[in-house]
Amino acid sequence: MEVVFLGTGSMVPTVQRNATSILISYKNENLMVDCGEGTQKQLRYANISPAKITRILITHWHGDHVFGLPGLLTSIAKFAPEKKIEVYGPIGSSKYLNILLSSYVPFEKANLKLHEIINNGVFFENEDFILKAFRLEHTTTCLGYVLIEKDRRNVDVNYVKKFGLKQHPILRDLQQGRDIMWNGKKILAKNATKIKKGKTISIVLDSKACRNIITNVKNSDLLICEATLGDEFEEKADVYKHLTASQSAKIAKDSSVKKLILTHFSQRYKNVDNLVKDARKIFKNTLAAEDLMKVLV
């Protein structure tokens, strides 16, 4: 899985940071989490076609997370009119999306299907991965997201060669955990395959510290978490229901994640080195996201 940080700022875009948007690419899927103002241009810089986007996950409907949607959807409708886009968001998403889309005269209408997520838990699943949502504590209804790659069975090539079996469609049965017969001999899936553990990416973009985050992001390979403010503004963060860098680090530590990447930085910070330094005092494996940064998971 590849993660591209299209925007790492918060309410006000800066010279260094665009408004929030993240793209996760996995096999034939390209999942965009939020679409802040200017996201189309960031896609250009990243050399990614908007037509490649398959799903858009909206955390909440504050402007800095969605003002890029009208332009993005207009481009997709114009240049890939057959493209079907699945859009997911919290309760009320239909109302807010309709307001956005009725605020201008479109050249073409995008082929959208909107899903309002009502409950915590799984809202999408295919043979490769699962998507989960969970409630956060922000100034409006807000969701966190978890992408869980499913475990895979990889065939032990050296083992099956002992049976005179190399490349063959029957190997798919082994990959799916089914025993097979080959040249009169039974090959057990448990002996002929190895389990490759799937990776998990969790995303928390706007929230105050709450137990629900730890419960849902536990043991993630990567936690992408907002760190809007430094520790010196902890009281301000609490009022506006945001996280400081140290609070994000404590969440990472308490939830036993492997890596933490901070994002959604306030426009007051031209340099976030101190925020990273504060976070690393609590959780060592911490990085700060930069616009157009790419991470493999």
C-alpha positions as CSV (number, residue, x, y, z in Angstrom):
1,M,0.0,0.0,0.0
2,E,1.2,3.5,-0.9
3,V,0.1,6.6,1.0
4,V,0.5,10.0,-0.6
5,F,0.0,13.1,1.6
6,L,-1.7,15.5,-0.8
7,G,-2.3,18.1,1.9
8,T,-1.0,18.3,5.4
9,G,-2.3,21.7,6.6
10,S,-5.4,22.5,8.6
11,M,-7.9,25.3,8.2
12,V,-5.8,27.8,6.2
13,P,-3.6,26.7,3.4
14,T,0.0,28.0,3.5
15,V,2.9,28.2,1.0
16,Q,4.3,25.0,2.5
17,R,1.1,23.1,3.1
18,N,-2.2,22.5,1.2
19,A,-5.5,21.7,2.9
20,T,-6.0,18.2,4.1
21,S,-6.2,15.2,1.7
22,I,-4.6,11.7,1.7
23,L,-4.6,9.1,-1.1
24,I,-4.1,5.4,-0.3
25,S,-3.3,3.2,-3.3
26,Y,-3.7,-0.5,-3.1
27,K,-3.9,-2.8,-6.2
28,N,-6.7,-1.4,-8.3
29,E,-8.1,0.9,-5.6
30,N,-7.2,4.5,-5.0
31,L,-8.9,5.8,-1.8
32,M,-9.0,9.5,-1.1
33,V,-9.5,10.5,2.5
34,D,-10.9,14.1,2.5
35,C,-10.5,16.6,-0.3
36,G,-9.4,20.0,0.9
37,E,-9.1,23.1,-1.3
38,G,-6.5,22.7,-4.0
39,T,-6.4,18.9,-3.9
40,Q,-6.7,18.7,-7.8
41,K,-3.5,20.7,-8.2
42,Q,-1.7,18.5,-5.7
43,L,-2.8,15.5,-7.7
44,R,-1.1,17.1,-10.7
45,Y,2.1,17.7,-8.8
46,A,2.0,14.0,-7.7
47,N,1.3,12.9,-11.3
48,I,-1.9,11.1,-10.3
49,S,-5.0,11.3,-12.6
50,P,-8.2,12.1,-10.8
51,A,-9.8,9.4,-12.9
52,K,-7.9,6.8,-10.9
53,I,-9.8,7.6,-7.7
54,T,-12.2,4.9,-6.8
55,R,-13.5,5.9,-3.4
56,I,-13.7,9.1,-1.4
57,L,-13.9,8.9,2.4
58,I,-15.0,12.1,4.1
59,T,-14.2,12.4,7.8
60,H,-16.5,15.4,8.3
61,W,-17.9,18.4,6.5
62,H,-15.7,21.3,7.7
63,G,-14.6,23.3,4.7
64,D,-10.9,22.6,5.0
65,H,-11.7,18.9,4.4
66,V,-14.2,19.2,1.5
67,F,-13.8,22.5,-0.4
68,G,-11.8,20.6,-3.1
69,L,-14.7,18.2,-3.9
70,P,-16.6,20.3,-6.4
71,G,-13.5,20.8,-8.6
72,L,-12.4,17.2,-8.4
73,L,-15.8,15.8,-9.2
74,T,-16.2,18.2,-12.1
75,S,-12.9,17.0,-13.6
76,I,-13.8,13.4,-13.2
77,A,-17.2,13.9,-14.8
78,K,-15.6,15.8,-17.7
79,F,-12.7,13.5,-18.5
80,A,-14.0,10.1,-17.2
81,P,-17.8,10.3,-17.4
82,E,-18.2,6.6,-17.1
83,K,-16.2,6.5,-13.9
84,K,-18.3,5.5,-10.8
85,I,-17.1,7.1,-7.6
86,E,-18.2,5.7,-4.2
87,V,-18.4,8.4,-1.6
88,Y,-18.6,7.7,2.1
89,G,-19.2,10.0,5.0
90,P,-21.0,10.5,8.4
91,I,-24.7,11.0,8.9
92,G,-25.7,14.2,7.1
93,S,-23.4,13.7,4.2
94,S,-26.2,13.6,1.7
95,K,-27.3,17.1,2.7
96,Y,-23.9,18.7,2.6
97,L,-22.8,17.0,-0.6
98,N,-26.0,18.2,-2.3
99,I,-25.4,21.8,-1.1
100,L,-21.8,21.7,-2.5
101,L,-22.9,20.3,-5.8
102,S,-25.8,22.8,-6.2
103,S,-23.5,25.8,-5.7
104,Y,-22.3,25.8,-9.3
105,V,-23.4,24.9,-12.8
106,P,-21.6,21.6,-13.7
107,F,-20.4,20.8,-17.2
108,E,-21.3,17.2,-16.6
109,K,-22.6,15.4,-13.6
110,A,-20.3,13.0,-11.8
111,N,-21.4,9.4,-11.5
112,L,-21.6,9.2,-7.7
113,K,-23.0,6.8,-5.1
114,L,-23.1,8.2,-1.6
115,H,-23.0,6.0,1.5
116,E,-23.8,7.5,4.9
117,I,-22.1,5.6,7.7
118,I,-24.4,5.2,10.6
119,N,-22.6,2.8,12.9
120,N,-19.1,2.1,14.1
121,G,-17.5,-0.9,12.3
122,V,-17.1,-2.4,8.9
123,F,-18.8,-0.5,6.0
124,F,-17.0,-2.0,3.1
125,E,-15.3,-5.4,2.3
126,N,-13.9,-7.1,-0.7
127,E,-11.4,-10.0,-1.2
128,D,-8.4,-7.8,-0.5
129,F,-9.3,-5.4,2.3
130,I,-11.8,-4.1,4.9
131,L,-12.8,-0.5,5.7
132,K,-14.0,0.4,9.2
133,A,-15.2,3.7,10.6
134,F,-15.5,4.9,14.1
135,R,-16.8,8.1,15.8
136,L,-14.4,10.8,16.9
137,E,-15.0,13.7,19.3
138,H,-14.9,16.9,17.3
139,T,-17.1,20.1,17.0
140,T,-19.2,18.3,14.4
141,T,-20.0,14.7,13.5
142,C,-16.6,13.2,12.5
143,L,-15.3,9.8,11.6
144,G,-11.9,8.0,11.8
145,Y,-11.1,5.3,9.3
146,V,-9.2,2.1,9.3
147,L,-8.0,0.2,6.2
148,I,-7.3,-3.5,7.0
149,E,-5.5,-5.6,4.4
150,K,-6.6,-9.2,4.6
151,D,-4.0,-11.9,5.4
152,R,-2.8,-13.8,2.4
153,R,-1.5,-17.3,1.8
154,N,1.6,-17.4,-0.3
155,V,2.5,-20.7,-1.9
156,D,5.9,-22.2,-0.7
157,V,7.3,-22.8,-4.2
158,N,10.1,-25.1,-3.0
159,Y,7.7,-27.2,-1.1
160,V,5.3,-27.8,-4.0
161,K,8.2,-28.5,-6.3
162,K,8.8,-31.7,-4.4
163,F,5.5,-32.9,-5.8
164,G,6.4,-31.9,-9.3
165,L,4.1,-29.0,-9.2
166,K,5.2,-25.6,-10.5
167,Q,3.0,-23.0,-12.2
168,H,-0.6,-24.3,-12.4
169,P,-4.1,-22.9,-11.8
170,I,-4.6,-25.4,-9.0
171,L,-2.2,-23.4,-6.9
172,R,-5.0,-20.9,-6.4
173,D,-6.8,-23.6,-4.3
174,L,-3.8,-23.8,-2.0
175,Q,-3.8,-20.0,-1.7
176,Q,-7.4,-20.1,-0.6
177,G,-6.5,-22.6,2.1
178,R,-7.9,-25.7,0.3
179,D,-6.0,-29.0,0.2
180,I,-5.4,-30.4,-3.3
181,M,-4.6,-33.8,-5.0
182,W,-1.7,-33.8,-7.5
183,N,-0.3,-36.9,-9.2
184,G,-2.2,-39.1,-6.7
185,K,-0.7,-37.3,-3.7
186,K,-2.5,-35.0,-1.3
187,I,-0.9,-31.6,-0.7
188,L,-2.0,-29.9,2.5
189,A,-2.5,-26.2,2.3
190,K,-1.2,-25.7,5.8
191,N,2.1,-27.2,4.8
192,A,2.3,-25.8,1.3
193,T,1.6,-22.1,2.1
194,K,2.7,-19.4,4.5
195,I,0.5,-16.8,5.9
196,K,1.5,-13.2,5.1
197,K,-0.1,-10.9,7.7
198,G,-2.0,-8.0,6.2
199,K,-1.2,-4.4,7.1
200,T,-3.4,-1.9,8.8
201,I,-3.6,1.9,8.3
202,S,-5.6,4.1,10.6
203,I,-6.5,7.7,10.1
204,V,-7.6,10.3,12.7
205,L,-7.8,13.8,11.2
206,D,-9.9,15.9,13.6
207,S,-10.6,15.0,17.2
208,K,-9.8,15.5,20.8
209,A,-8.2,12.7,22.7
210,C,-10.8,9.9,23.4
211,R,-10.8,6.3,24.3
212,N,-12.6,5.4,21.1
213,I,-9.4,6.2,19.1
214,I,-7.2,3.8,21.0
215,T,-9.8,1.0,20.8
216,N,-10.1,1.3,17.0
217,V,-6.5,2.0,15.9
218,K,-4.9,-0.6,18.2
219,N,-1.9,-2.5,16.7
220,S,-2.0,-0.5,13.4
221,D,1.1,-0.7,11.2
222,L,0.6,3.0,10.6
223,L,-1.4,5.6,12.4
224,I,-1.9,8.9,10.6
225,C,-3.0,11.4,13.2
226,E,-3.7,15.1,13.4
227,A,-1.3,17.2,15.5
228,T,-2.9,20.6,14.9
229,L,-1.1,22.3,17.8
230,G,1.9,22.1,20.0
231,D,1.9,21.4,23.7
232,E,1.9,25.1,24.5
233,F,-1.7,25.3,23.1
234,E,-3.1,22.3,24.9
235,E,-6.0,24.3,26.4
236,K,-6.8,25.8,23.0
237,A,-6.7,22.3,21.4
238,D,-9.2,21.1,24.0
239,V,-11.6,24.0,23.3
240,Y,-11.6,23.3,19.5
241,K,-11.4,19.6,20.0
242,H,-8.1,19.0,18.3
243,L,-5.0,17.1,19.4
244,T,-1.5,18.3,20.3
245,A,1.6,16.4,19.1
246,S,2.1,14.9,22.5
247,Q,-1.5,13.7,22.8
248,S,-1.2,12.1,19.4
249,A,2.0,10.4,20.5
250,K,0.3,9.1,23.7
251,I,-2.5,7.6,21.6
252,A,0.1,5.9,19.4
253,K,1.9,4.5,22.5
254,D,-1.3,3.4,24.3
255,S,-2.6,1.7,21.1
256,S,0.7,-0.1,20.4
257,V,0.9,1.1,16.7
258,K,4.2,0.6,14.8
259,K,4.5,4.0,13.3
260,L,3.0,7.4,13.8
261,I,2.8,10.2,11.1
262,L,1.6,13.6,12.3
263,T,-0.4,15.8,9.9
264,H,-3.1,18.6,9.9
265,F,-0.7,21.2,11.2
266,S,-1.9,24.7,12.1
267,Q,-0.9,27.5,9.8
268,R,1.1,29.1,12.7
269,Y,3.9,26.5,12.2
270,K,6.2,27.1,9.3
271,N,8.5,24.5,10.9
272,V,7.1,21.5,12.9
273,D,10.4,20.2,14.2
274,N,9.4,21.0,17.8
275,L,6.1,19.2,17.5
276,V,7.9,16.1,16.3
277,K,10.4,16.5,19.1
278,D,7.6,16.6,21.7
279,A,5.9,13.6,20.2
280,R,9.2,11.5,20.1
281,K,9.6,12.0,23.8
282,I,6.5,9.7,24.1
283,F,6.6,7.7,20.9
284,K,9.9,7.4,19.2
285,N,8.8,6.2,15.8
286,T,7.1,9.5,14.8
287,L,7.4,11.4,11.5
288,A,5.9,14.7,10.3
289,A,4.0,14.5,7.0
290,E,5.0,16.9,4.2
291,D,2.9,17.7,1.2
292,L,3.4,15.1,-1.6
293,M,5.3,12.8,0.7
294,K,4.9,9.1,-0.2
295,V,5.1,6.3,2.3
296,L,4.9,2.5,1.6
297,V,3.2,0.3,4.2
